[in-house]
Amino acid sequence: MIQRAKKKDKHPVMNKPAFWKKDWFIALVISIALLAVSGSAPIVSLERAAYDWGLQSSSEEPSDRIAVIAIDDESLANLGR
């Protein structure tokens, strides 16, 4: 028994997902949501806490070679400038 190959349709029906199921749309919605809450107090507080934690966990002892040099009007008058 010989089976014939089925004819392919010229325009097969593709199951396209709706636009809200596509990756770009999901990324856009997430981006807009993050932008909307980015300036809110809890997000700013969380960002500052994370920054403080990062500095505390990676900081070393300050060097003894650091000097603070203050240049003010009195210092400049003493130098004659």
MODELLER restraints for C-alpha pairs under 7 A, 6 or more apart:
rsr = mdl.restraints
at = mdl.atoms
rsr.add(forms.Gaussian(group=physical.xy_distance, feature=features.Distance(at['CA:19:A'], at['CA:25:A']), mean=6.84, stdev=0.5))
rsr.add(forms.Gaussian(group=physical.xy_distance, feature=features.Distance(at['CA:20:A'], at['CA:26:A']), mean=6.82, stdev=0.5))
